[in-house]
Amino acid sequence: MKKVFSVILALAIVFALAAPAANAESGKCTCGVNPTIYVGPLGNTDIYENPGAENERILFRPETKSILGIVGKILPSLLLLPVFRNYDRFGTALINAVDDAMGAMALDGNGNSAPNVSVKLSKPTGSDHGINKDYYFHYDWRLDPVEVAAQLKDFVEKVKKLTRHDTVNFRASSMGGVVAMAYFNEYGYDDVDVCIFQCCPLLGTAVAGDLLCRKLKLDGRALYDYGTGAFPPADAEGFALTLLFNILYYSGLVDVVMGAGEKILDKLQTRVFDELMTPVFGTLLGLWAFVPDDSYEQAKEINLDPEKQAGLIAKADYYHYNVQCKAKEILNGAIESGTKIMIVAGYDIQRTPLVESMTSDSDGTVDTKYASAGATVAERGTTLGDGYVQKIQDGHNHVSPDGRIDASTCILPEYTWFIKGMLHANCHDGIRELYNWFAYSDEDLTVFSNPKFTQFLQNDKPNLRVIALGNFADGAVPPTYEKINSVYTDVLAPAMAAVFGFVDKIKR
């Protein structure tokens, strides 16, 4: 019997030792860590006119020289505006200046770019990969996300070949999530082991819908809340910015600017949209992918010509109705196929103070309800109400400790995290730790797997960490956190809040 056992043990050892050798023979990497492809946000890559030529220039993101050129063209008419009230002259200067600087970005009626306008794409190079070593996928964010997904497929194949891995991970940020969803719809899930969606407009974002539906609104308090919420006074930079916003707001300068802005909107909104926004930015398919379903058809009716732009409309419709509107099918398909999905949404930051939907809770850009793929979210500054009961009962508590979010209505409630105070698409070492925990674990992790990374977290950016807010699994031991003293958070910020709080009471 001992001899038989010895033979079996010897064979087991031989097979165990042979496995790496077999992998080496087949050319596969045995590091055990998939390469990660970072699919970046809108604006991830500069848009060039005449790239490589002597007259090359950047259309977006415009260089300082270009911005100063725009300012120089509109400044004379702007300075004369309070005197002569010549809004048409100012409108002409504004439209012409912006169109000269960025008008060439527009797509044609088939949704194609002018041949002399493009991005400088880079191919993946080098085989070095591992934790926190990402391959950056650059793309032309103006174009059809489905066309971009085809480029991503080619990028994935190149990374797989370089690293000798069969699968990759995606870390998709903002519009990168739009591209990743198009990728899954077109190519399935076999190539992707893990996909992390960070602040992505999975179901759109209201700011895009409102802009294309011309639902603009200015609000001084919202601008103040946006500035102070996006840059809290927890360090020198945040303190300086918050102080500046307070001075501008309580001195009345913000109200003066907002008043002037409202007058300009009243006089020029239709003209600016008709002559600039619609013919240039209203043609960009990347922006159309951001429009939520509840405003999509209205936005099309306002901006697109069914005869002259039939090809563009067909591309926009394909993404909207076959990807965005089928997000539930696509995300559930990923889970069923074995691809791990993590959705991360920010909240408790005032959204862009320019559109009617500014009261929606957000990460400053994308509405929390859309980034989370379906959460029930209270309006800014409110809660879901006393005694609120989550809408879907699955045996778990998905209501945030502050009573502002019900995650039970998300498409994937067990795989959706919320970070309070996380500015749109911003990442730091503490958030990276959350991502790495999820991506590189062999287990099927959920929002209840780790008391350090519960469904609802507080962003503590100055200290590069996230703090669990609650909703711990039964029997879990809540983590403890070291109190980190700071002159900004402990002395200067409270003093500033007290001073301007007093000013606020007087102002009211």
C-alpha positions as CSV (number, residue, x, y, z in Angstrom):
1,M,0.0,0.0,0.0
2,K,2.8,2.4,0.8
3,K,4.4,1.7,-2.6
4,V,1.1,2.5,-4.3
5,F,0.8,5.7,-2.4
6,S,4.4,6.6,-3.1
7,V,3.8,6.1,-6.9
8,I,0.7,8.2,-6.8
9,L,2.5,11.0,-4.9
10,A,5.4,10.9,-7.3
11,L,3.1,11.2,-10.3
12,A,1.2,14.1,-8.7
13,I,4.6,15.9,-8.2
14,V,5.6,15.2,-11.8
15,F,2.3,16.6,-13.2
16,A,2.5,19.7,-10.9
17,L,6.1,20.4,-12.1
18,A,5.1,19.7,-15.7
19,A,2.3,22.3,-15.7
20,P,4.6,25.4,-15.8
21,A,6.8,23.6,-18.3
22,A,3.8,22.9,-20.5
23,N,2.8,26.6,-20.3
24,A,6.3,27.7,-21.2
25,E,6.3,25.2,-24.1
26,S,3.0,26.7,-25.3
27,G,4.4,30.2,-24.9
28,K,1.9,31.3,-22.2
29,C,2.8,33.7,-19.5
30,T,2.6,32.1,-16.0
31,C,2.7,35.2,-13.9
32,G,-0.9,34.8,-12.9
33,V,-1.8,38.5,-13.3
34,N,-3.8,39.5,-16.4
35,P,-2.6,42.6,-18.3
36,T,-5.0,45.6,-17.7
37,I,-6.1,47.9,-20.5
38,Y,-7.2,51.4,-19.4
39,V,-10.0,52.6,-21.6
40,G,-9.9,56.3,-20.9
41,P,-12.5,59.1,-20.8
42,L,-13.8,61.6,-23.3
43,G,-10.9,63.9,-24.3
44,N,-8.4,61.1,-23.6
45,T,-6.7,61.9,-26.8
46,D,-6.0,65.2,-28.6
47,I,-7.9,65.8,-31.8
48,Y,-5.6,67.2,-34.6
49,E,-6.2,69.0,-37.9
50,N,-3.6,68.0,-40.5
51,P,-1.6,65.8,-38.1
52,G,2.1,65.5,-39.1
53,A,1.9,68.4,-41.6
54,E,3.6,71.8,-41.2
55,N,0.2,73.4,-40.5
56,E,-0.8,70.8,-37.9
57,R,-2.8,72.2,-35.0
58,I,-4.7,70.8,-32.0
59,L,-8.5,71.3,-32.2
60,F,-9.2,69.7,-28.8
61,R,-8.0,70.0,-26.1
62,P,-7.1,73.5,-27.3
63,E,-3.7,74.8,-26.5
64,T,-3.1,78.0,-24.5
65,K,-2.4,79.8,-27.7
66,S,-5.7,78.7,-29.2
67,I,-7.6,79.7,-26.0
68,L,-6.0,83.1,-26.0
69,G,-6.9,83.5,-29.6
70,I,-10.6,82.8,-28.9
71,V,-10.5,85.3,-26.0
72,G,-8.8,87.9,-28.1
73,K,-11.5,87.6,-30.8
74,I,-14.4,87.9,-28.4
75,L,-13.0,90.3,-25.8
76,P,-13.6,93.6,-27.7
77,S,-17.3,92.9,-28.3
78,L,-17.7,91.5,-24.8
79,L,-16.2,94.7,-23.2
80,L,-18.5,96.8,-25.3
81,L,-21.6,94.7,-24.5
82,P,-22.6,96.6,-21.3
83,V,-22.3,99.9,-23.2
84,F,-24.0,99.3,-26.5
85,R,-26.0,96.1,-25.7
86,N,-25.0,94.8,-29.1
87,Y,-25.7,91.1,-28.5
88,D,-25.6,90.1,-32.2
89,R,-22.1,91.5,-32.5
90,F,-20.9,89.6,-29.5
91,G,-22.7,86.4,-30.7
92,T,-21.0,86.7,-34.1
93,A,-17.6,87.1,-32.5
94,L,-18.2,84.1,-30.2
95,I,-19.5,81.8,-32.8
96,N,-16.8,82.6,-35.3
97,A,-14.0,82.3,-32.8
98,V,-15.1,78.9,-31.5
99,D,-15.9,77.6,-34.9
100,D,-12.5,78.7,-36.2
101,A,-10.8,76.9,-33.3
102,M,-12.8,73.7,-33.2
103,G,-15.3,73.6,-36.0
104,A,-13.3,71.1,-38.0
105,M,-14.1,68.5,-35.4
106,A,-17.6,68.1,-36.8
107,L,-18.6,64.8,-38.4
108,D,-20.3,64.6,-41.8
109,G,-23.8,63.3,-42.5
110,N,-22.6,59.7,-42.3
111,G,-20.9,60.2,-39.0
112,N,-17.4,60.2,-40.5
113,S,-14.6,62.6,-39.8
114,A,-13.0,64.9,-42.3
115,P,-9.9,63.0,-43.6
116,N,-7.5,65.6,-42.4
117,V,-8.8,65.5,-38.8
118,S,-7.9,62.6,-36.5
119,V,-6.0,61.5,-33.4
120,K,-2.5,60.1,-33.1
121,L,-3.2,56.5,-32.1
122,S,-0.6,54.5,-30.3
123,K,0.0,50.8,-30.4
124,P,0.7,48.7,-27.3
125,T,4.4,48.1,-26.8
126,G,6.4,46.0,-24.4
127,S,5.5,42.9,-22.6
128,D,5.9,44.2,-19.0
129,H,2.6,43.9,-17.2
130,G,1.2,43.4,-13.8
131,I,-0.6,45.2,-11.0
132,N,-0.8,48.9,-11.6
133,K,0.8,48.6,-15.0
134,D,-1.8,49.5,-17.5
135,Y,-1.8,49.6,-21.3
136,Y,-3.5,52.9,-22.3
137,F,-6.0,52.6,-25.1
138,H,-6.2,55.9,-27.0
139,Y,-9.1,56.5,-29.3
140,D,-11.0,59.2,-31.2
141,W,-13.8,59.9,-28.8
142,R,-15.8,61.8,-31.5
143,L,-16.6,58.7,-33.4
144,D,-19.1,55.9,-33.3
145,P,-18.4,53.9,-30.1
146,V,-19.0,50.7,-32.1
147,E,-16.2,51.7,-34.5
148,V,-14.0,52.5,-31.6
149,A,-14.8,49.1,-30.1
150,A,-13.4,47.4,-33.2
151,Q,-10.2,49.3,-32.6
152,L,-10.2,48.1,-29.0
153,K,-10.6,44.6,-30.2
154,D,-7.5,44.9,-32.3
155,F,-5.7,46.5,-29.3
156,V,-6.8,43.6,-27.1
157,E,-5.4,41.0,-29.5
158,K,-2.0,42.9,-29.6
159,V,-1.8,43.1,-25.8
160,K,-2.6,39.4,-25.5
161,K,0.1,38.5,-28.0
162,L,2.6,40.8,-26.3
163,T,2.0,39.5,-22.8
164,R,1.2,35.9,-23.8
165,H,-2.1,35.9,-21.9
166,D,-5.4,34.6,-23.1
167,T,-7.5,37.3,-21.4
168,V,-7.1,40.9,-20.3
169,N,-8.8,43.2,-17.7
170,F,-10.5,46.4,-18.6
171,R,-10.5,49.5,-16.4
172,A,-13.0,51.8,-18.1
173,S,-13.2,55.4,-17.0
174,S,-16.2,57.6,-18.0
175,M,-16.6,57.3,-21.8
176,G,-14.4,54.3,-21.6
177,G,-17.4,52.5,-20.2
178,V,-19.4,53.4,-23.3
179,V,-16.6,51.8,-25.5
180,A,-16.4,48.7,-23.2
181,M,-20.2,48.2,-23.4
182,A,-20.0,48.4,-27.2
183,Y,-17.1,45.9,-27.1
184,F,-19.1,43.4,-25.1
185,N,-22.1,43.8,-27.4
186,E,-20.0,43.3,-30.5
187,Y,-17.4,40.8,-29.4
188,G,-18.7,39.0,-26.3
189,Y,-16.8,38.4,-23.1
190,D,-14.2,35.7,-23.8
191,D,-11.2,38.1,-24.0
192,V,-12.1,40.0,-20.7
193,D,-11.6,38.5,-17.3
194,V,-12.5,41.6,-15.3
195,C,-14.1,44.9,-16.2
196,I,-14.2,47.8,-13.8
197,F,-16.5,50.7,-14.7
198,Q,-15.4,53.9,-13.0
199,C,-17.9,56.8,-13.2
200,C,-19.2,55.6,-16.5
201,P,-22.4,56.9,-18.2
202,L,-23.7,53.4,-18.6
203,L,-27.3,54.7,-19.0
204,G,-26.2,58.2,-20.3
205,T,-25.8,61.4,-18.4
206,A,-28.5,64.1,-18.1
207,V,-26.1,66.9,-18.9
208,A,-25.7,65.6,-22.5
209,G,-29.5,65.2,-22.9
210,D,-30.2,68.6,-21.5
211,L,-27.6,70.3,-23.6
212,L,-28.8,68.7,-26.8
213,C,-32.4,69.5,-25.8
214,R,-31.3,73.1,-25.1
215,K,-32.4,73.0,-21.5
216,L,-29.9,75.4,-20.1
217,K,-30.0,77.0,-16.7
218,L,-27.6,79.1,-14.6
219,D,-27.5,79.1,-10.9
220,G,-25.1,80.9,-8.6
221,R,-25.6,78.7,-5.6
222,A,-25.1,75.6,-7.8
223,L,-21.8,77.0,-9.1
224,Y,-20.7,77.7,-5.5
225,D,-21.7,74.1,-4.4
226,Y,-19.9,72.6,-7.4
227,G,-16.6,74.4,-6.7
228,T,-16.6,73.8,-3.0
229,G,-17.8,70.2,-3.4
230,A,-15.4,69.2,-6.1
231,F,-12.4,70.6,-4.2
232,P,-13.0,70.3,-0.4
233,P,-10.7,72.3,1.9
234,A,-8.7,69.4,3.1
235,D,-5.3,70.5,1.8
236,A,-3.6,73.7,0.7
237,E,-5.0,73.6,-2.8
238,G,-8.6,72.7,-1.8
239,F,-8.5,75.3,1.0
240,A,-7.4,78.1,-1.4
241,L,-10.0,77.2,-4.0
242,T,-12.8,76.9,-1.4
243,L,-11.8,80.3,0.1
244,L,-11.8,81.8,-3.4
245,F,-15.3,80.4,-4.2
246,N,-16.6,81.7,-0.9
247,I,-15.2,85.2,-1.6
248,L,-16.6,85.3,-5.1
249,Y,-20.0,84.0,-4.0
250,Y,-20.6,86.0,-0.8
251,S,-19.2,89.2,-2.4
252,G,-22.0,89.0,-5.0
253,L,-19.7,88.7,-7.9
254,V,-21.1,85.3,-8.8
255,D,-24.6,86.7,-8.9
256,V,-23.4,89.5,-11.2
257,V,-21.8,87.0,-13.6
258,M,-24.8,84.7,-13.5
259,G,-27.1,87.7,-14.2
260,A,-25.1,88.7,-17.2
261,G,-24.9,85.0,-18.4
262,E,-28.7,84.7,-18.2
263,K,-29.1,87.8,-20.3
264,I,-26.7,86.5,-22.9
265,L,-28.5,83.1,-22.9
266,D,-31.8,84.8,-23.4
267,K,-30.6,86.8,-26.3
268,L,-28.2,84.3,-28.0
269,Q,-29.1,80.8,-27.0
270,T,-31.0,79.9,-30.1
271,R,-28.4,81.4,-32.4
272,V,-25.5,79.8,-30.7
273,F,-27.1,76.4,-30.9
274,D,-28.2,76.8,-34.5
275,E,-24.9,78.1,-35.8
276,L,-22.4,76.4,-33.6
277,M,-23.5,73.8,-31.1
278,T,-25.7,71.8,-33.4
279,P,-23.6,71.8,-36.6
280,V,-20.4,71.1,-34.7
281,F,-20.8,69.4,-31.4
282,G,-24.3,68.0,-32.2
283,T,-22.7,65.8,-34.9
284,L,-20.2,64.0,-32.5
285,L,-21.4,60.4,-32.0
286,G,-19.3,60.1,-28.8
287,L,-21.6,62.7,-27.3
288,W,-24.7,61.1,-28.6
289,A,-23.8,57.9,-26.8
290,F,-24.1,60.0,-23.5
291,V,-27.8,61.0,-24.1
292,P,-30.2,59.1,-21.8
293,D,-33.2,57.3,-23.2
294,D,-35.7,59.7,-21.8
295,S,-34.4,62.6,-23.9
296,Y,-32.8,60.8,-26.8
297,E,-35.6,61.1,-29.4
298,Q,-36.3,64.7,-28.5
299,A,-32.6,65.6,-28.9
300,K,-32.5,63.9,-32.3
301,E,-35.6,65.8,-33.5
302,I,-34.0,69.1,-32.4
303,N,-30.5,68.5,-33.8
304,L,-30.4,66.0,-36.6
305,D,-31.8,66.1,-40.2
306,P,-33.3,62.6,-41.2
307,E,-32.4,63.1,-44.8
308,K,-29.0,64.9,-44.7
309,Q,-27.7,62.9,-41.7
310,A,-29.3,59.5,-42.2
311,G,-26.0,57.7,-41.8
312,L,-25.1,59.5,-38.6
313,I,-28.5,58.8,-37.2
314,A,-28.2,55.1,-38.0
315,K,-25.0,54.9,-36.1
316,A,-26.3,56.9,-33.1
317,D,-29.5,54.7,-33.0
318,Y,-27.5,51.5,-33.2
319,Y,-25.5,52.3,-30.0
320,H,-28.4,53.8,-28.2
321,Y,-30.9,51.0,-28.8
322,N,-28.6,48.0,-29.0
323,V,-26.1,48.9,-26.3
324,Q,-27.4,51.6,-23.8
325,C,-31.0,50.3,-23.8
326,K,-29.7,46.8,-23.5
327,A,-27.3,47.5,-20.7
328,K,-29.1,45.0,-18.4
329,E,-28.8,42.2,-20.9
330,I,-25.1,43.0,-21.6
331,L,-24.1,43.3,-17.9
332,N,-25.9,40.2,-16.9
333,G,-24.4,38.4,-19.9
334,A,-21.0,39.3,-18.6
335,I,-21.7,37.9,-15.1
336,E,-23.2,34.7,-16.6
337,S,-20.2,34.2,-18.9
338,G,-17.8,34.4,-15.9
339,T,-16.5,37.9,-16.5
340,K,-16.2,39.8,-13.2
341,I,-17.9,43.2,-13.2
342,M,-17.4,46.1,-10.8
343,I,-19.4,49.3,-11.2
344,V,-18.2,52.3,-9.2
345,A,-20.3,55.5,-9.0
346,G,-19.6,58.8,-7.2
347,Y,-22.1,60.8,-5.4
348,D,-22.7,63.9,-3.2
349,I,-21.1,66.4,-5.6
350,Q,-23.1,69.1,-7.3
351,R,-23.5,68.3,-10.9
352,T,-22.5,70.7,-13.8
353,P,-24.2,74.0,-12.9
354,L,-25.3,74.7,-16.5
355,V,-28.4,72.6,-17.2
356,E,-31.9,72.1,-15.7
357,S,-30.9,68.6,-14.3
358,M,-28.4,70.2,-11.9
359,T,-30.4,69.0,-8.9
360,S,-29.5,65.4,-9.7
361,D,-27.0,63.9,-7.3
362,S,-23.8,63.1,-9.2
363,D,-20.0,62.8,-9.3
364,G,-20.0,66.3,-10.8
365,T,-20.5,65.1,-14.3
366,V,-22.5,61.8,-14.5
367,D,-25.7,61.3,-12.6
368,T,-25.3,58.7,-9.9
369,K,-28.4,56.9,-11.0
370,Y,-27.0,56.5,-14.5
371,A,-23.4,55.7,-13.5
372,S,-24.7,53.0,-11.1
373,A,-26.9,51.5,-13.9
374,G,-30.2,52.1,-12.1
375,A,-29.9,53.1,-8.5
376,T,-32.8,55.0,-6.9
377,V,-31.2,58.3,-5.8
378,A,-32.6,61.3,-3.9
379,E,-32.2,64.8,-5.3
380,R,-29.2,66.8,-4.1
381,G,-29.5,67.8,-0.5
382,T,-32.4,65.4,0.3
383,T,-32.9,61.8,1.4
384,L,-35.3,59.1,0.3
385,G,-37.4,59.9,3.3
386,D,-37.9,58.5,6.8
387,G,-39.0,54.9,6.9
388,Y,-37.9,54.3,3.3
389,V,-37.9,50.6,2.4
390,Q,-35.8,49.5,-0.5
391,K,-37.7,48.7,-3.6
392,I,-36.3,45.2,-4.3
393,Q,-36.0,42.7,-1.5
394,D,-33.1,40.3,-2.0
395,G,-32.2,39.6,1.6
396,H,-29.5,42.3,1.7
397,N,-29.6,45.9,2.8
398,H,-28.8,48.2,-0.2
399,V,-29.9,51.5,1.3
400,S,-27.0,53.9,2.0
401,P,-26.4,54.8,5.7
402,D,-27.2,58.5,4.9
403,G,-30.6,57.5,3.4
404,R,-29.8,58.9,-0.1
405,I,-29.4,55.9,-2.3
406,D,-31.3,52.6,-2.8
407,A,-28.9,50.3,-4.7
408,S,-31.4,47.5,-4.9
409,T,-32.7,48.8,-8.2
410,C,-29.3,48.7,-9.9
411,I,-28.9,46.2,-12.7
412,L,-26.1,44.6,-10.6
413,P,-26.8,45.6,-7.0
414,E,-24.2,43.0,-5.6
415,Y,-21.5,44.4,-7.8
416,T,-22.1,48.2,-7.6
417,W,-20.1,50.4,-5.2
418,F,-20.7,54.1,-4.3
419,I,-18.0,56.5,-3.2
420,K,-19.3,59.6,-1.5
421,G,-17.3,62.7,-2.5
422,M,-15.6,61.0,-5.5
423,L,-15.1,63.6,-8.3
424,H,-15.8,62.3,-11.8
425,A,-13.2,59.8,-13.0
426,N,-10.7,60.8,-10.3
427,C,-8.6,58.0,-8.9
428,H,-6.0,57.7,-6.2
429,D,-4.0,55.0,-4.4
430,G,-6.9,54.2,-2.0
431,I,-9.4,53.7,-4.8
432,R,-6.7,51.7,-6.7
433,E,-6.5,49.4,-3.7
434,L,-10.3,48.8,-4.0
435,Y,-9.9,48.0,-7.7
436,N,-6.9,45.7,-7.2
437,W,-8.7,43.8,-4.4
438,F,-11.5,43.1,-6.8
439,A,-9.5,42.5,-10.0
440,Y,-6.8,40.2,-8.7
441,S,-8.8,38.0,-6.3
442,D,-9.8,34.5,-7.4
443,E,-13.0,34.7,-5.5
444,D,-16.4,36.0,-6.7
445,L,-16.5,39.2,-4.7
446,T,-19.5,41.3,-3.9
447,V,-20.3,44.5,-1.9
448,F,-20.6,42.3,1.2
449,S,-17.3,40.4,0.8
450,N,-15.0,42.8,2.6
451,P,-15.8,45.1,5.5
452,K,-13.1,47.4,4.3
453,F,-14.9,47.9,0.9
454,T,-18.6,47.9,1.6
455,Q,-21.2,49.1,-0.9
456,F,-21.0,52.7,0.4
457,L,-17.7,54.4,0.9
458,Q,-16.4,57.8,1.8
459,N,-13.7,59.3,-0.3
460,D,-10.8,60.5,1.8
461,K,-8.6,61.8,-1.0
462,P,-6.1,63.8,1.1
463,N,-5.2,60.6,3.0
464,L,-5.4,58.4,-0.1
465,R,-8.0,56.1,1.3
466,V,-11.7,55.2,1.2
467,I,-13.7,54.7,4.4
468,A,-16.5,52.2,4.8
469,L,-19.7,53.9,5.7
470,G,-21.8,50.9,6.7
471,N,-23.9,48.0,5.3
472,F,-21.6,45.4,6.7
473,A,-22.3,41.7,6.2
474,D,-23.6,39.7,9.2
475,G,-20.7,38.9,11.5
476,A,-18.3,41.3,9.8
477,V,-15.9,43.4,12.0
478,P,-16.0,47.0,10.9
479,P,-12.5,48.4,10.2
480,T,-11.0,51.1,12.4
481,Y,-9.3,54.2,11.0
482,E,-6.4,56.2,12.2
483,K,-7.3,59.8,13.0
484,I,-5.1,61.9,10.8
485,N,-4.7,65.4,12.1
486,S,-4.5,68.2,9.7
487,V,-4.3,72.0,10.1
488,Y,-6.7,72.3,7.2
489,T,-9.4,69.9,8.3
490,D,-9.1,70.6,12.0
491,V,-8.5,74.3,12.2
492,L,-8.7,76.3,8.9
493,A,-11.7,74.7,7.3
494,P,-13.9,74.9,10.4
495,A,-12.9,78.5,10.9
496,M,-13.7,79.4,7.3
497,A,-17.0,77.5,7.5
498,A,-17.9,79.5,10.6
499,V,-17.1,82.8,9.1
500,F,-18.9,82.3,5.9
501,G,-21.8,80.6,7.6
502,F,-22.3,83.8,9.6
503,V,-22.1,85.8,6.3
504,D,-24.7,83.4,4.8
505,K,-27.1,84.1,7.6
506,I,-26.7,87.8,7.1
507,K,-27.2,87.5,3.3
508,R,-30.4,85.5,3.8
